[in-house]
């Protein structure tokens, strides 16, 4: 005989699941209405990378997925990638990606583990699959992206799983459909020294979605052959740069509070671009 109480419990669970799915759909629709600059996507499987967290040695799986909704990064040849990887800081080249929240899964040994979903442009993913160097590069930037966003430390001895493209189930992700606008200069307090030019520069935030963690300034300094001629002053909400002797001068305010002590700067002699990475403490004015 069938236990009616069990049937009743199963029916209640089914009704709760249907209600959950309905509420989830309503939430997604509301989110898309309230944030027209973003949309929900369901990425396609790509490759699954296995590594370990440090220092606990817990298993971590990275699902690198693909979607045409994610912008394509700037064109990069294999020769340019080789030169890029030889730099002390190859972060001047950025791969647009969406980093999903961690989710708990079970591996082949029935052991609990953590998985993260990373979504990159589908065409760029296919390019990486054809060249081992590009494949290792996209894994590296995915690992670094997760480390920065979730304050992780991941082992660099990873392994690409041959017979598995994804661990767990593919989850929808909310991505921006419009890039965060370049931050305009608010005011300049000082006039440039005589003969000094105002350099071309770009300010943007990372990550491009959610709360900003870093304000990054890329300043073009053609003709500057060494960082020794640069004088950089980083304030809580101000950046001042002088390239001696009277080549360039830049004085800008921005709508952030910056952690001055942990700010970093690196000058690339090849591209003649100064990259300043500023950790954001507060962005209440943005």
C-alpha positions in Angstrom: 0.0 0.0 0.0 1.1 3.6 -0.7 1.6 5.9 2.2 -0.6 8.9 1.6 1.5 11.1 3.8 4.5 10.5 1.5 2.5 11.4 -1.5 1.3 14.6 0.2 4.9 15.5 1.1 6.1 15.0 -2.5 3.2 17.1 -3.8 4.1 19.9 -1.4 7.7 19.8 -2.5 6.7 19.9 -6.1 4.4 22.9 -5.4 7.2 24.7 -3.5 9.7 24.1 -6.4 7.2 25.5 -8.9 6.6 28.5 -6.7 10.4 29.0 -6.4 10.8 28.9 -10.2 8.0 31.4 -10.6 9.5 33.8 -8.1 12.9 33.4 -9.7 11.5 34.3 -13.1 9.7 37.3 -11.6 12.9 38.4 -10.0 14.9 38.1 -13.2 12.3 40.1 -15.1 12.2 42.8 -12.4 16.0 42.9 -12.5 16.1 43.4 -16.2 13.4 46.2 -16.0 15.2 48.0 -13.2 18.7 47.7 -14.8 18.2 48.3 -18.6 22.0 48.4 -19.0 22.2 44.7 -18.1 20.7 41.4 -19.1 20.5 37.8 -18.0 22.3 35.3 -20.1 22.7 31.5 -20.1 26.2 30.7 -21.3 27.3 27.6 -23.2 29.7 25.0 -21.7 33.4 25.4 -22.6 36.1 23.7 -20.5 36.5 22.7 -16.9 39.7 23.5 -15.1 40.7 21.7 -11.8 43.0 23.4 -9.3 43.4 23.7 -5.5 42.9 26.5 -3.1 45.9 27.7 -1.0 46.8 26.9 1.7 43.9 24.5 2.4 44.4 22.4 -0.7 40.6 22.2 -1.3 39.5 21.2 -4.7 38.3 24.1 -6.9 36.8 23.8 -10.4 36.6 26.7 -12.8 34.0 26.4 -15.5 35.2 28.6 -18.4 32.0 29.2 -20.4 31.3 31.0 -23.7 28.7 33.5 -24.8 28.3 36.0 -27.7 26.8 38.4 -25.2 30.2 39.0 -23.6 32.3 41.6 -25.6 35.3 40.4 -27.7 38.7 41.5 -26.3 41.0 43.5 -28.5 42.6 41.6 -31.4 45.8 39.9 -30.3 48.2 37.9 -32.4 50.3 35.0 -31.1 53.4 37.1 -31.4 51.8 39.9 -29.5 50.7 37.4 -26.8 54.3 36.1 -26.4 55.6 39.7 -26.0 52.8 40.4 -23.5 53.6 37.4 -21.3 57.2 38.5 -21.2 56.2 41.7 -19.4 56.4 42.0 -15.7 52.7 43.0 -15.6 50.7 41.8 -18.6 47.5 43.3 -17.2 47.5 46.1 -19.8 45.6 43.6 -22.0 42.2 42.9 -20.5 39.8 40.1 -21.4 36.1 41.0 -20.8 34.6 38.3 -18.6 31.7 37.7 -16.2 32.7 36.0 -12.9 29.9 34.1 -11.3 29.3 33.4 -7.6 30.8 30.2 -6.0 28.6 27.2 -5.9 29.1 23.9 -4.0 29.3 20.7 -6.1 30.3 17.1 -5.8 33.3 15.6 -7.7 33.7 12.1 -9.1 34.8 10.8 -5.7 31.5 12.1 -4.1 33.6 14.7 -2.3 32.4 18.3 -1.8 34.1 21.0 -3.8 33.7 24.6 -4.9 33.0 25.6 -8.5 33.1 29.0 -10.2 31.7 30.0 -13.6 33.7 32.4 -15.8 32.1 33.6 -19.1 34.1 34.9 -22.0 33.3 35.8 -25.6 32.5 32.7 -27.7 34.7 33.6 -30.6 37.6 34.3 -28.4 37.0 31.1 -26.5 37.2 29.1 -29.8 40.4 30.9 -30.7 41.9 29.8 -27.3 40.9 26.2 -27.9 42.9 26.1 -31.1 46.2 27.3 -29.5 47.5 25.9 -26.2 49.3 29.3 -25.5 46.0 31.2 -25.7 44.3 28.5 -23.7 46.8 28.8 -20.8 46.5 32.6 -21.0 42.7 32.6 -20.7 43.0 30.2 -17.8 45.5 32.5 -16.1 43.4 35.6 -16.5 40.3 33.7 -15.2 42.3 32.5 -12.1 43.5 36.0 -11.4 40.1 37.5 -11.9 38.6 35.1 -9.4 41.4 35.7 -6.9 40.9 39.5 -7.1 37.1 39.3 -6.8 36.8 36.8 -4.1 40.1 37.3 -2.3 41.3 33.8 -3.1 44.7 32.2 -3.6 44.7 29.4 -6.2 47.4 26.9 -7.2 48.9 27.6 -10.6 49.3 23.9 -11.3 45.9 23.5 -12.8 44.6 20.7 -15.1 42.1 20.9 -17.9 39.6 18.0 -17.7 39.4 16.1 -21.0 36.0 14.5 -20.7 34.1 17.3 -18.9 33.2 20.7 -20.1 31.4 21.8 -17.0 31.0 20.7 -13.4 27.5 21.1 -11.9 24.7 22.9 -13.8 25.0 26.0 -15.9 23.6 29.0 -14.1 22.3 32.2 -15.6 24.4 35.3 -15.1 23.5 39.0 -15.2 25.9 41.0 -17.3 26.2 44.6 -18.3 25.1 45.4 -21.9 26.8 48.8 -21.8 30.3 49.5 -20.7 30.7 51.6 -17.6 31.3 55.1 -18.9 34.8 56.5 -18.8 35.1 58.8 -15.8 35.4 62.4 -16.9 37.7 64.8 -15.1 35.7 66.8 -12.6 38.1 69.7 -12.1 41.8 70.7 -12.3 43.1 72.8 -9.5 46.5 73.8 -10.9 47.5 75.0 -14.3 50.2 73.0 -16.2 53.8 74.2 -15.9 55.0 76.2 -18.8 55.6 74.0 -21.8 54.1 70.9 -20.3 51.3 69.1 -22.2 48.3 67.4 -20.8 48.6 63.7 -21.7 45.8 61.5 -23.1 44.5 59.3 -20.4 41.6 56.9 -19.6 40.1 56.1 -16.2 37.9 53.0 -15.7 36.9 50.7 -12.9 37.4 47.0 -12.3 35.3 44.9 -12.1 33.1 46.6 -14.8 30.0 45.3 -12.9 29.0 45.5 -9.3 30.9 47.5 -6.7 34.2 49.0 -8.0 37.3 47.4 -6.4 39.9 49.3 -8.4 40.2 52.5 -10.2 42.7 52.1 -13.1 44.4 55.0 -14.9 46.1 54.5 -18.2 48.2 57.5 -19.2 49.9 57.8 -22.5 53.3 59.4 -22.3 54.9 59.4 -25.8 58.6 60.4 -25.7 59.1 59.4 -22.0 61.9 56.8 -22.1 62.2 56.0 -18.4 60.0 56.0 -15.3 62.8 57.9 -13.5 61.5 61.1 -15.1 58.0 60.6 -13.6 56.7 62.1 -10.4 53.4 60.7 -9.3 51.3 61.9 -6.3 48.2 59.9 -5.3 45.7 61.5 -3.0 42.5 60.2 -1.5 40.5 61.5 -4.5 43.2 63.1 -6.6 46.0 62.1 -9.0 48.8 64.3 -10.0 51.5 63.3 -12.5 54.5 65.3 -13.8 56.9 64.1 -16.5 60.2 66.0 -16.3 61.5 68.1 -17.7 58.2 69.8 -18.4 57.0 67.2 -20.9 53.6 66.4 -19.4 51.5 67.4 -16.4 48.2 65.9 -15.3 46.1 66.9 -12.3 42.7 65.3 -11.9 40.1 64.6 -9.3 37.9 61.5 -9.3 34.7 60.5 -7.4 36.4 57.8 -5.3 38.2 57.5 -2.0 41.4 55.6 -2.6 43.7 53.4 -0.4 46.9 55.4 -1.1 49.2 52.9 0.7 48.3 50.0 -1.6 48.2 51.9 -4.8 50.6 50.7 -7.5 52.1 52.2 -10.7 54.0 50.6 -13.6 55.5 52.2 -16.7 55.8 50.2 -19.9 58.7 51.5 -21.9 57.5 49.7 -25.0 54.0 51.2 -25.2 55.0 54.3 -23.2 51.9 53.9 -21.0 51.8 54.5 -17.3 49.2 52.2 -15.6 48.2 53.3 -12.1 46.1 50.8 -10.1 44.2 52.4 -7.2 42.2 50.3 -4.6 38.8 51.8 -4.0 37.7 52.3 -0.4 34.5 54.1 -1.1 32.6 55.0 -4.3 29.6 56.8 -2.8 29.8 59.7 -5.2 29.6 57.6 -8.4 
